[in-house]
Amino acid sequence: MEFFQGRITLSGNLDYFRHREAWFVYHNLFGYTLEMSRDLIDFLEFFRGHHRESQEVGAHFQGTFDEEQLQTFCQVFLNQGCLVPEGRQEESVARRMVPFFARWSVVHQPAEGPIRLYIPDPQGHRVEVTTLQGWDAALWRLIDQERTIDDMIEQLRTHPESPRIGLEEKVIAALSAFTHADAQLLKLSPKPFSAYRGGGGGASALPPYLRSNMPYRRVTDEVRGEKSIHVGLDAEAQPLSREQLQRDSVESTIAHLFREPHPALEGRTYGGALAHLYIQEGTLGEGARVLELGATHPDLALGFLQEVQAHHPALAASLTYTALVPSEEALARVGEALAGFAGASVVLGDPERLGSVEGLGEGFHLILSDEFLANLDVTLMRKLTIGPEDEEEEERGEEGGDGEEAPASNGHAQKQARELYMGGGESVNLVFRYNLKFLDANAEFLLNTGAIRLLDGATRLLAPGGRIALIEFGDLFAYPEPTGDDGAQTSIRFMTLMEVAKHLGFKADFEWVLARLGFDISAQMLATTRRNFLALRQLLADHGVELKNIAYTRRMFEALLPPSLLLSDVHTVEFASLNDRVMGVIPASLKMLEVYRAEEAPAEA
C-alpha cells in the first residue's frame, strides 16, 4: 500500500508537550495542536532530518502498525502540517492563512499608541511584557481575523518602515513569534472568521485548536535528547513577588473565590451561605457544635462565623466551631485567622483517623468537609470476575465464600458470576466491610479509600439530628480520576460514599452545590485560566489596580477598570455564566453529599 506520494519530512516548527499520560504536538507556525499516544511521537521523529519514501515507512514500522494505521497517520500529519512534502515551503502555506487572536491571550491594544503583550511563563513565576510600536504595532493592528497574511503584506507595502525587499519574510518572522508555543498570542486559520460565522455557529463553530491553548509542560528536549533553541520576543520580564507566589499557591476553591460578600449569593460569602442554609433548615440551633474537617485555609470558617455573628448574635454566643487541620502550616494560618472568634478552636490531626485525634470531642451537629476529600488516599484496585465454571475449584480451597446463588428459570439452583477485588493496604477490607459493589468498573479503577475512612469516622462524631456535608469535585457514578495540573488530587465517586453511609445506617442525599446553596447560575463571571489570570493581573497592575483572586461578575470587573484602561481595548477578557466557569474553576462539577441518621436500624453486614 502506498501511504503517500513522493518524499516527506518532519516540519521544523514542532514542539512536544506532555500532561500525565497524554502527549501533544504543537505547530509553532500555524498553532495546530494534536493529542496522541507516545508511540506516535516516535513515528514523527522517524522523519526528522530525513526525506522518507512510502516504502521506507512501511518497512520500518512493519509489525508495529498495520497498513491502514500507517496510511491514517501519514494523512493526518500531512494535513496538520507536522509532515511536509519535499519542496513545500511552510511559510508559503502560512501566507494564505488568516491570523486569529488566540484564546486566553492578554493584549492591551488602544486605538492609538503602543500595544502591550502580556505573556506569563509556563511556571507562573513571571510575566513578560512586550511593547509594539511603529511598524510592529501597524502589523498587529491589521489583524482582524478576516485578512490573510498576504493581504496584510500588501497593506504594509506603503508603510514607511517596510523594506522594499524581504517584506514577506519580515511579516512571517514577526507573526511566527506570536504563534510560537512560548507566546500563543495568535493562531492561523485556513478560513476567515466570517466563514465560520456564516455556517451559523459563530465562535462555537471554530476548530478546537482555535479555541484552546497549550498549557502543559514542553518535553521536546527530553524526546530528542538535545537542547532546543527558542527565539523569544523582545520582552521586559515582570517577576512576581514572593507574596504573590504564595497567594497563587492557595488552591482556587469556591470558598476562596467567594470569600467576599457576593451578589450571586444574595450578598453572602460561600461560608456564609452554608451557615445560612443550615440555620434556616434547623440543623444549627442554640449550643450547636460545628466541625470542619481538613481546613487548609480559613476562607470557609471565616465566612461561616461572620454570617452567624452578624445575623444570629444569640446563636453566635453559644456556637462552637472546631477546625481540624492536617498540617502545622495550616494550624498557624487558620489559627491566626480565627483568633478573634470566642467559640472557634483549631485542632491538628489526621481527618482519615478521627478516632485517634485528641481533644476533638463528639456530638457535632454539623460536620463539613469542603474541597478536601480530593487530597486523601486513593488505591488502585483490580477487579476479577469469577464465573460459575470457577466455583468448584474455588470452593475446594475456601470456606465461607461470599458467592450468591439465584434460582434458575427451571427451578434448579444456578450459580452466578461474582466480582473479586484486589488492592493495596486495607482497600480490600474496606470493600468487604461496607459490602461495596463495582459492577460497572473497568478491570482497574481507583477507590477513594481516604474519603471512606473520613466518612466512617465522621459518622461516629455526629449528634442526633446532625448532618455531615461532604463537598468535592466528582460525580455520582464516574470513577475517580486524577485532577489538577500535577494530578496530585483525585475526584470523588459519590456512589461509593453513599453505599458506605447506607451500610453504617445513615441516609445520604446527592446534590449540586450551586443548586443547594442557591447560587445565581446565570450571573456573568470573569473566566480565566491560571496563565490568563496572571497576565490580566499584571496588565491591571500596570494601570495601578489590584486584580484579586475572587469571583468577579462582569459588573464588578468593569467597575474595577480605571479610565486609562477600556475593556474594549483588551484581548482577551472572557465572561461566562457562573454555571460554566468562574475564573479557572468549573463550579457545576462541584458536588455535595449530605449524610444524616436513618430512622431504621443499621443494615446487616
C-alpha positions as CSV (number, residue, x, y, z in Angstrom):
1,M,0.0,0.0,0.0
2,E,1.2,3.5,-0.8
3,F,0.8,5.8,2.1
4,F,1.8,9.0,0.3
5,Q,3.4,10.1,-2.9
6,G,6.9,11.4,-3.2
7,R,9.1,12.0,-0.2
8,I,8.1,13.7,3.1
9,T,10.0,15.0,6.1
10,L,9.2,16.4,9.6
11,S,8.3,20.0,10.0
12,G,11.0,22.1,11.7
13,N,8.2,24.0,13.6
14,L,7.1,21.4,16.1
15,D,7.3,21.1,19.9
16,Y,6.1,18.3,22.1
17,F,4.2,18.6,25.3
18,R,3.0,16.2,28.0
19,H,0.3,16.1,30.6
20,R,0.2,13.0,32.7
21,E,-0.2,10.1,30.2
22,A,-1.3,12.4,27.3
23,W,1.2,13.6,24.7
24,F,0.7,16.6,22.3
25,V,2.4,18.1,19.3
26,Y,2.2,21.9,18.8
27,H,2.9,23.6,15.4
28,N,4.8,26.8,16.2
29,L,3.9,28.4,12.9
30,F,0.3,27.5,12.5
31,G,-0.8,27.0,16.1
32,Y,-2.2,23.5,15.4
33,T,-2.4,21.2,18.4
34,L,-2.8,17.4,18.2
35,E,-3.1,14.9,21.1
36,M,-1.6,11.5,20.7
37,S,0.0,8.4,22.3
38,R,3.7,8.2,23.0
39,D,4.4,5.8,20.1
40,L,3.2,8.4,17.6
41,I,5.8,10.8,18.8
42,D,8.4,8.2,17.8
43,F,6.6,7.8,14.5
44,L,7.0,11.6,13.8
45,E,10.7,11.6,14.9
46,F,11.4,8.9,12.3
47,F,11.0,11.7,9.7
48,R,13.2,14.3,11.4
49,G,16.3,15.2,9.3
50,H,15.3,12.7,6.5
51,H,13.1,12.7,3.5
52,R,11.3,9.4,3.7
53,E,9.5,7.4,1.0
54,S,6.3,5.4,1.5
55,Q,8.1,2.0,1.1
56,E,10.7,3.0,3.7
57,V,8.0,3.9,6.2
58,G,6.2,0.6,5.7
59,A,9.3,-1.4,6.1
60,H,10.4,0.4,9.3
61,F,7.0,0.2,11.1
62,Q,6.1,-3.3,9.9
63,G,4.9,-5.2,13.0
64,T,4.3,-2.0,14.9
65,F,1.4,-0.6,12.9
66,D,-0.8,-2.1,10.2
67,E,-1.1,-0.6,6.8
68,E,-4.4,1.1,7.4
69,Q,-3.0,2.8,10.6
70,L,0.1,4.0,8.7
71,Q,-2.0,5.5,6.0
72,T,-4.2,7.3,8.5
73,F,-1.2,8.6,10.5
74,C,0.5,9.9,7.3
75,Q,-2.6,11.7,6.0
76,V,-3.5,13.3,9.4
77,F,0.1,14.5,10.0
78,L,0.4,15.8,6.4
79,N,-3.0,17.6,6.7
80,Q,-1.9,19.2,10.0
81,G,1.5,20.3,8.8
82,C,3.5,18.0,11.0
83,L,4.9,16.2,8.0
84,V,5.8,18.2,4.9
85,P,6.2,17.1,1.3
86,E,9.6,17.6,-0.2
87,G,10.0,21.1,-1.7
88,R,7.0,22.6,0.1
89,Q,7.7,25.8,2.0
90,E,5.5,26.1,5.1
91,E,5.9,29.9,5.0
92,S,4.2,30.0,1.6
93,V,1.3,28.0,3.1
94,A,1.1,30.4,6.0
95,R,0.8,33.4,3.8
96,R,-2.6,32.2,2.5
97,M,-3.9,31.7,6.1
98,V,-5.7,34.1,8.4
99,P,-4.3,35.2,11.8
100,F,-6.8,34.7,14.7
101,F,-6.4,36.1,18.2
102,A,-5.6,33.1,20.5
103,R,-8.0,32.4,23.4
104,W,-6.8,33.4,26.8
105,S,-4.1,35.8,25.4
106,V,-3.8,39.2,27.0
107,V,-3.0,42.2,24.8
108,H,-3.7,45.9,25.5
109,Q,-4.4,47.5,22.2
110,P,-5.6,51.1,22.5
111,A,-6.8,52.9,19.4
112,E,-3.5,54.8,19.1
113,G,0.0,54.4,20.6
114,P,2.0,51.4,21.7
115,I,0.5,47.9,22.0
116,R,1.5,45.8,25.0
117,L,1.5,42.0,25.0
118,Y,1.4,40.1,28.3
119,I,2.9,36.6,28.3
120,P,3.3,34.6,31.5
121,D,6.0,31.9,31.7
122,P,4.8,28.3,32.0
123,Q,5.8,28.1,35.6
124,G,3.9,31.2,36.6
125,H,6.9,32.9,38.1
126,R,6.9,36.0,35.9
127,V,5.0,37.8,33.2
128,E,6.9,39.1,30.2
129,V,5.6,42.3,28.7
130,T,6.4,43.2,25.0
131,T,5.7,46.6,23.7
132,L,4.9,47.0,20.0
133,Q,5.5,50.4,18.3
134,G,5.8,51.8,14.8
135,W,5.9,49.0,12.1
136,D,5.2,46.2,14.6
137,A,2.1,47.9,16.0
138,A,0.9,48.6,12.5
139,L,1.3,44.9,11.7
140,W,-0.7,43.9,14.8
141,R,-3.5,46.4,14.1
142,L,-4.1,44.8,10.7
143,I,-5.1,41.5,12.4
144,D,-8.9,41.4,12.1
145,Q,-9.5,37.6,11.7
146,E,-10.6,38.2,8.1
147,R,-7.4,39.2,6.3
148,T,-4.9,36.7,5.1
149,I,-1.2,37.3,5.7
150,D,-0.8,38.1,2.0
151,D,-3.5,40.8,2.4
152,M,-1.6,42.2,5.4
153,I,1.7,42.2,3.4
154,E,0.0,44.3,0.7
155,Q,-1.3,46.7,3.2
156,L,2.1,47.2,4.7
157,R,3.9,47.9,1.4
158,T,3.2,51.6,1.8
159,H,4.4,51.8,5.4
160,P,7.5,54.0,5.7
161,E,9.3,51.3,7.8
162,S,8.6,48.4,5.4
163,P,11.6,47.2,3.5
164,R,11.4,47.2,-0.3
165,I,12.9,43.7,-0.4
166,G,12.1,41.0,2.1
167,L,8.8,42.3,3.4
168,E,7.2,38.9,3.1
169,E,9.9,37.3,5.2
170,K,9.8,40.1,7.8
171,V,6.0,39.7,8.3
172,I,6.2,35.9,8.6
173,A,9.0,36.2,11.1
174,A,7.1,38.7,13.2
175,L,3.9,36.7,13.2
176,S,5.6,33.3,13.8
177,A,7.0,34.8,17.1
178,F,3.3,35.4,18.2
179,T,2.1,31.9,17.2
180,H,5.0,30.1,18.8
181,A,4.2,28.0,21.9
182,D,6.3,30.4,24.0
183,A,3.7,33.2,23.3
184,Q,0.5,31.6,21.9
185,L,-1.0,35.0,21.1
186,L,-2.1,34.1,17.6
187,K,-3.2,31.0,15.7
188,L,-3.5,30.7,11.9
189,S,-6.7,29.5,10.3
190,P,-7.3,28.4,6.7
191,K,-10.6,30.3,6.7
192,P,-11.7,33.8,7.9
193,F,-13.9,34.1,11.0
194,S,-16.9,35.1,8.7
195,A,-16.8,31.7,7.1
196,Y,-17.4,30.0,10.5
197,R,-20.0,32.6,11.4
198,G,-21.7,32.1,8.1
199,G,-22.3,28.5,9.0
200,G,-24.5,29.6,11.9
201,G,-22.1,28.5,14.6
202,G,-20.1,31.7,15.3
203,A,-17.2,31.3,17.6
204,S,-18.5,27.9,18.8
205,A,-18.0,26.5,15.2
206,L,-14.3,27.3,15.3
207,P,-11.9,24.3,15.2
208,P,-10.8,23.2,18.7
209,Y,-7.3,24.4,18.2
210,L,-8.5,28.0,17.7
211,R,-10.5,27.8,20.9
212,S,-7.7,26.4,23.2
213,N,-4.1,26.9,24.2
214,M,-1.2,24.6,25.2
215,P,-0.7,25.0,29.0
216,Y,1.3,21.8,29.6
217,R,5.0,21.0,30.1
218,R,7.2,21.1,27.0
219,V,9.2,17.8,26.6
220,T,10.8,18.4,23.2
221,D,14.3,18.3,24.6
222,E,13.6,15.1,26.5
223,V,12.2,13.4,23.4
224,R,15.2,14.4,21.2
225,G,17.9,14.3,23.8
226,E,19.2,17.7,22.8
227,K,18.7,21.3,23.8
228,S,16.2,23.3,21.7
229,I,16.8,26.9,20.7
230,H,13.8,29.2,21.2
231,V,13.8,32.7,19.8
232,G,11.6,34.8,22.1
233,L,10.1,38.3,21.8
234,D,12.0,41.4,23.0
235,A,10.3,41.5,26.3
236,E,10.6,43.1,29.8
237,A,10.2,40.5,32.5
238,Q,8.0,41.3,35.4
239,P,8.9,38.8,38.2
240,L,6.2,38.0,40.7
241,S,6.8,38.8,44.3
242,R,7.2,36.1,46.9
243,E,3.9,37.3,48.4
244,Q,2.2,36.9,45.0
245,L,3.6,33.4,44.5
246,Q,2.4,32.4,48.0
247,R,-1.1,33.7,47.2
248,D,-1.1,31.9,43.9
249,S,-0.2,28.7,45.6
250,V,-3.5,28.9,47.5
251,E,-5.9,26.5,46.0
252,S,-8.6,28.3,44.0
253,T,-11.5,26.7,45.9
254,I,-15.1,28.0,45.6
255,A,-14.8,29.1,49.2
256,H,-11.7,31.2,48.3
257,L,-13.2,32.7,45.2
258,F,-16.4,33.6,47.1
259,R,-14.7,34.7,50.3
260,E,-16.2,38.2,50.0
261,P,-19.9,39.0,50.0
262,H,-21.2,38.3,46.6
263,P,-24.3,39.2,44.5
264,A,-24.6,35.7,43.2
265,L,-25.2,34.5,46.8
266,E,-27.5,37.4,47.8
267,G,-24.7,39.3,49.4
268,R,-23.3,36.4,51.3
269,T,-19.9,34.7,51.2
270,Y,-19.7,31.0,50.4
271,G,-19.1,30.1,54.0
272,G,-21.9,32.4,55.0
273,A,-24.3,30.7,52.6
274,L,-23.5,27.3,54.2
275,A,-24.2,28.8,57.7
276,H,-27.5,30.4,56.4
277,L,-28.6,27.1,54.9
278,Y,-28.2,25.0,58.0
279,I,-29.6,27.7,60.3
280,Q,-32.7,28.1,58.2
281,E,-33.2,24.3,58.0
282,G,-32.9,23.9,61.8
283,T,-29.7,21.9,61.8
284,L,-28.0,24.6,63.8
285,G,-29.6,26.0,67.0
286,E,-28.5,27.2,70.4
287,G,-25.4,25.4,71.6
288,A,-24.7,23.9,68.2
289,R,-21.3,22.4,67.5
290,V,-19.7,22.6,64.1
291,L,-16.6,20.6,62.9
292,E,-14.7,21.4,59.7
293,L,-12.5,18.5,58.5
294,G,-9.3,19.2,56.6
295,A,-9.3,23.0,56.9
296,T,-6.2,24.1,55.0
297,H,-7.3,27.7,54.7
298,P,-9.7,29.8,56.8
299,D,-12.0,31.1,54.0
300,L,-14.9,28.8,54.7
301,A,-14.7,29.2,58.5
302,L,-14.4,33.0,58.4
303,G,-17.4,33.3,56.1
304,F,-19.4,30.9,58.3
305,L,-18.6,32.6,61.6
306,Q,-19.0,36.1,60.3
307,E,-22.5,35.2,59.0
308,V,-23.5,33.8,62.4
309,Q,-22.1,36.7,64.2
310,A,-23.7,39.4,62.0
311,H,-27.2,37.9,61.7
312,H,-27.6,35.5,64.6
313,P,-26.0,37.0,67.6
314,A,-27.7,34.7,70.1
315,L,-26.5,31.6,68.3
316,A,-23.0,33.1,68.0
317,A,-22.8,33.4,71.7
318,S,-23.3,29.6,72.2
319,L,-22.0,28.1,68.9
320,T,-18.6,26.4,68.8
321,Y,-16.6,25.9,65.6
322,T,-13.7,23.4,65.5
323,A,-11.4,23.4,62.5
324,L,-9.4,20.2,62.2
325,V,-6.3,21.0,60.2
326,P,-3.9,18.4,58.6
327,S,-0.6,20.3,59.0
328,E,1.4,22.6,61.2
329,E,1.3,25.2,58.4
330,A,-2.5,25.1,58.3
331,L,-2.6,25.2,62.1
332,A,-0.8,28.5,62.1
333,R,-2.7,30.0,59.2
334,V,-6.2,29.0,60.3
335,G,-5.5,29.6,64.0
336,E,-4.4,33.2,63.3
337,A,-7.5,33.9,61.2
338,L,-9.9,32.5,63.8
339,A,-8.3,34.0,66.8
340,G,-11.0,36.7,67.1
341,F,-13.9,34.3,67.5
342,A,-14.6,33.2,71.0
343,G,-16.2,29.9,70.1
344,A,-13.6,28.9,67.5
345,S,-10.8,26.4,68.0
346,V,-8.2,24.8,65.8
347,V,-7.0,21.2,66.3
348,L,-4.2,19.4,64.5
349,G,-5.0,15.8,63.4
350,D,-5.5,13.3,60.6
351,P,-9.0,13.5,59.1
352,E,-8.7,9.9,57.9
353,R,-8.3,8.7,61.5
354,L,-10.6,10.8,63.6
355,G,-10.8,8.3,66.4
356,S,-7.1,9.0,67.2
357,V,-7.4,12.8,67.3
358,E,-7.0,14.0,70.9
359,G,-9.2,16.8,72.2
360,L,-11.7,16.6,69.3
361,G,-14.8,15.6,71.2
362,E,-18.0,14.4,69.7
363,G,-21.7,15.3,69.4
364,F,-21.3,17.7,66.4
365,H,-24.4,19.0,64.8
366,L,-22.7,19.9,61.5
367,I,-19.6,18.3,60.1
368,L,-18.2,19.9,57.0
369,S,-15.5,18.9,54.6
370,D,-15.1,21.4,51.7
371,E,-12.8,20.5,48.8
372,F,-10.5,18.4,50.9
373,L,-11.5,14.8,50.1
374,A,-9.6,15.1,46.8
375,N,-6.3,15.3,48.8
376,L,-6.9,11.9,50.6
377,D,-5.6,8.5,49.8
378,V,-6.8,6.5,46.8
379,T,-5.9,2.9,45.9
380,L,-5.6,1.3,42.5
381,M,-8.0,-1.7,42.5
382,R,-8.2,-4.7,40.2
383,K,-11.4,-6.5,39.5
384,L,-11.7,-10.2,38.8
385,T,-14.9,-11.8,37.6
386,I,-15.3,-15.3,38.8
387,G,-17.6,-17.3,36.6
388,P,-19.7,-20.4,37.5
389,E,-17.0,-22.7,36.0
390,D,-14.6,-21.4,38.6
391,E,-16.8,-22.1,41.6
392,E,-16.0,-25.8,42.1
393,E,-12.2,-25.1,42.1
394,E,-12.6,-22.2,44.4
395,E,-14.9,-24.0,46.9
396,R,-12.3,-26.7,47.4
397,G,-9.8,-24.2,48.6
398,E,-12.1,-21.8,50.6
399,E,-14.7,-21.8,53.3
400,G,-17.2,-19.1,53.9
401,G,-17.1,-17.6,50.4
402,D,-19.3,-14.6,49.6
403,G,-20.8,-16.0,46.4
404,E,-24.6,-15.9,45.9
405,E,-27.0,-18.3,44.3
406,A,-30.1,-17.3,42.4
407,P,-32.9,-19.6,41.3
408,A,-32.8,-20.6,37.6
409,S,-35.9,-20.5,35.4
410,N,-36.2,-24.3,35.5
411,G,-36.3,-24.3,39.3
412,H,-32.8,-25.6,39.8
413,A,-30.2,-23.6,41.6
414,Q,-27.9,-21.7,39.3
415,K,-24.6,-20.2,40.3
416,Q,-23.9,-16.6,39.3
417,A,-20.6,-14.9,38.3
418,R,-19.2,-12.7,41.1
419,E,-16.7,-10.0,41.5
420,L,-13.5,-10.2,43.4
421,Y,-11.2,-7.2,44.1
422,M,-7.5,-6.8,44.7
423,G,-5.8,-3.7,46.1
424,G,-3.1,-2.5,48.4
425,G,-3.3,-1.6,52.1
426,E,-6.6,-2.1,53.7
427,S,-8.6,-1.4,50.5
428,V,-9.9,-5.0,50.1
429,N,-11.0,-5.0,53.8
430,L,-12.9,-1.7,53.2
431,V,-14.7,-3.3,50.2
432,F,-15.9,-6.3,52.2
433,R,-16.6,-4.3,55.4
434,Y,-19.1,-2.0,53.6
435,N,-20.2,-4.6,51.0
436,L,-19.2,-2.3,48.2
437,K,-20.0,-3.3,44.6
438,F,-18.3,-2.0,41.4
439,L,-20.0,-4.0,38.7
440,D,-19.6,-1.2,36.1
441,A,-15.9,-0.6,36.8
442,N,-13.1,-1.4,34.4
443,A,-10.6,-4.1,35.2
444,E,-8.6,-1.4,37.0
445,F,-10.1,1.5,38.9
446,L,-9.4,3.9,41.7
447,L,-11.0,3.7,45.1
448,N,-11.4,6.7,47.4
449,T,-10.0,4.9,50.5
450,G,-9.2,8.1,52.4
451,A,-12.7,9.5,51.9
452,I,-14.3,6.2,53.1
453,R,-12.2,6.4,56.3
454,L,-13.1,10.0,56.8
455,L,-16.8,9.4,56.4
456,D,-16.8,6.4,58.7
457,G,-15.0,8.4,61.4
458,A,-17.3,11.4,60.9
459,T,-20.5,9.4,61.5
460,R,-19.2,8.4,64.9
461,L,-18.9,12.1,65.9
462,L,-22.4,13.1,64.8
463,A,-25.0,14.3,67.2
464,P,-28.6,13.2,66.9
465,G,-30.3,15.3,64.2
466,G,-26.9,16.4,62.8
467,R,-25.6,16.4,59.3
468,I,-22.4,15.6,57.5
469,A,-21.7,17.7,54.4
470,L,-19.0,16.4,52.0
471,I,-18.2,18.8,49.2
472,E,-15.8,18.0,46.4
473,F,-15.4,17.7,42.6
474,G,-16.6,14.4,41.2
475,D,-19.8,12.6,40.2
476,L,-22.3,10.1,41.4
477,F,-21.2,7.1,39.2
478,A,-18.0,8.2,37.5
479,Y,-14.9,6.5,38.9
480,P,-12.1,8.7,40.5
481,E,-9.6,10.4,38.2
482,P,-6.5,12.5,38.9
483,T,-7.2,16.2,38.8
484,G,-5.2,19.4,38.9
485,D,-2.1,20.2,36.8
486,D,0.1,17.8,38.7
487,G,-2.5,15.1,39.1
488,A,-1.9,15.1,42.9
489,Q,-5.7,15.2,43.7
490,T,-8.4,12.8,42.8
491,S,-12.1,13.3,42.1
492,I,-14.7,11.5,44.2
493,R,-17.2,8.8,43.2
494,F,-20.1,9.7,45.5
495,M,-22.0,6.5,45.0
496,T,-19.3,4.6,46.9
497,L,-19.7,7.0,49.8
498,M,-23.5,6.6,49.7
499,E,-23.1,2.9,49.9
500,V,-20.8,3.3,53.0
501,A,-23.3,5.6,54.6
502,K,-26.1,3.2,54.0
503,H,-24.1,0.3,55.4
504,L,-23.5,2.3,58.6
505,G,-27.2,3.0,59.0
506,F,-27.3,6.5,57.6
507,K,-29.1,8.2,54.7
508,A,-27.3,10.3,52.1
509,D,-28.5,12.9,49.6
510,F,-26.5,13.8,46.5
511,E,-26.7,17.4,45.4
512,W,-25.1,20.0,43.1
513,V,-23.5,22.6,45.3
514,L,-24.7,25.5,43.1
515,A,-28.3,24.4,43.5
516,R,-28.1,23.6,47.2
517,L,-26.7,27.0,48.2
518,G,-28.9,28.9,45.8
519,F,-26.2,30.4,43.5
520,D,-27.5,32.7,40.7
521,I,-26.1,30.4,38.0
522,S,-27.0,32.9,35.2
523,A,-24.6,35.6,36.6
524,Q,-21.9,36.5,34.1
525,M,-18.5,35.9,35.7
526,L,-14.9,36.6,34.7
527,A,-13.5,33.4,33.2
528,T,-9.7,32.8,33.1
529,T,-7.1,30.1,33.1
530,R,-4.2,30.3,35.5
531,R,-1.9,31.9,32.9
532,N,-4.6,34.2,31.7
533,F,-5.2,35.4,35.2
534,L,-1.5,36.1,35.8
535,A,-1.3,38.2,32.6
536,L,-4.5,40.1,33.4
537,R,-3.3,40.9,36.9
538,Q,-0.1,42.3,35.5
539,L,-2.0,44.4,33.0
540,L,-4.2,45.9,35.7
541,A,-1.2,46.4,38.0
542,D,0.4,48.5,35.2
543,H,-2.6,50.7,35.5
544,G,-2.5,51.0,39.3
545,V,-5.3,48.4,40.0
546,E,-5.1,45.2,42.0
547,L,-6.8,42.2,40.5
548,K,-7.7,39.8,43.4
549,N,-8.3,36.1,43.0
550,I,-12.0,36.4,43.6
551,A,-15.1,35.7,41.6
552,Y,-15.7,38.9,39.6
553,T,-19.1,39.4,37.9
554,R,-19.0,41.4,34.7
555,R,-20.2,44.5,36.6
556,M,-17.6,44.1,39.4
557,F,-14.8,43.7,36.8
558,E,-15.8,46.7,34.7
559,A,-16.1,48.8,37.9
560,L,-12.5,47.8,38.7
561,L,-11.1,49.3,35.5
562,P,-9.5,52.8,35.6
563,P,-10.3,55.4,32.9
564,S,-6.9,54.6,31.3
565,L,-8.0,51.0,30.6
566,L,-11.0,50.4,28.4
567,L,-12.4,46.8,28.3
568,S,-12.8,47.0,24.6
569,D,-9.1,47.6,24.2
570,V,-8.1,44.3,25.9
571,H,-7.7,40.9,24.2
572,T,-9.0,38.6,25.7
573,V,-11.3,39.2,28.6
574,E,-13.9,36.4,28.7
575,F,-17.1,36.2,30.7
576,A,-19.2,33.0,31.2
577,S,-22.3,32.1,33.2
578,L,-21.5,31.0,36.7
579,N,-22.7,27.6,35.9
580,D,-20.0,27.2,33.3
581,R,-16.9,28.9,34.6
582,V,-15.7,31.2,37.4
583,M,-12.1,32.3,37.0
584,G,-10.3,28.9,36.3
585,V,-12.9,26.7,38.1
586,I,-15.9,24.8,36.6
587,P,-18.4,25.2,39.5
588,A,-21.0,22.9,38.0
589,S,-18.6,20.0,38.7
590,L,-18.7,20.6,42.5
591,K,-21.0,18.2,44.2
592,M,-22.2,17.6,47.7
593,L,-23.2,14.6,49.8
594,E,-25.3,15.2,52.9
595,V,-25.3,12.3,55.4
596,Y,-27.7,12.0,58.3
597,R,-29.1,9.4,60.6
598,A,-31.7,7.0,59.1
599,E,-34.8,6.1,61.0
600,E,-34.4,2.4,60.5
601,A,-31.8,0.2,62.2
602,P,-28.4,-0.1,60.5
603,A,-28.2,-2.6,57.6
604,E,-26.9,-6.1,58.4
605,A,-23.3,-6.7,57.4
